[in-house]
Amino acid sequence: MSTLAGQIVLRWIIGGAVVSAFALCGSLLKPKTFAGLFGGAPSIALATLVLTLSTQGKAYCANEARSMAGGAVAFVIYATFVKWLVLRCKLSALPASGLAIVVWLIVAFSLWGVVLR
């Protein structure tokens, strides 16, 4: 098995284990809507960070983790803006998410240019 194939299989195994653990935590909490939140945890990102740490070292892994955190901040702003467009402006989900992707791009690239670069 090549190195790339081995890493993909390892990401799949680690990601599946983490998703299962988060889904279990979510099913134990009330209300049950938390199950989806925890089941959709960024497990592949965690597996990628573990593999990056083992193959590329701490400095490269820290840079990747910072980039992931910046993307998460941009996503929270995106999701909040979509919610606002749907609830306050009465847009349907498709136009709201289409407009909000512009906001996500602006925030993500601004964070990258100012903070993460």
Secondary structure, DSSP 4 states (H G I P E B T S, - for coil): --HHHHHHHHHHHHHHHHHHHHHHHHHHSSSTHHHHHHHT--HHHHHHHHHHHHHH-HHHHHHHHHHHHHHHHHHHHHHHHHHHHHHTS---HHHHHHHHHHHHHHHHHHHIIIII-
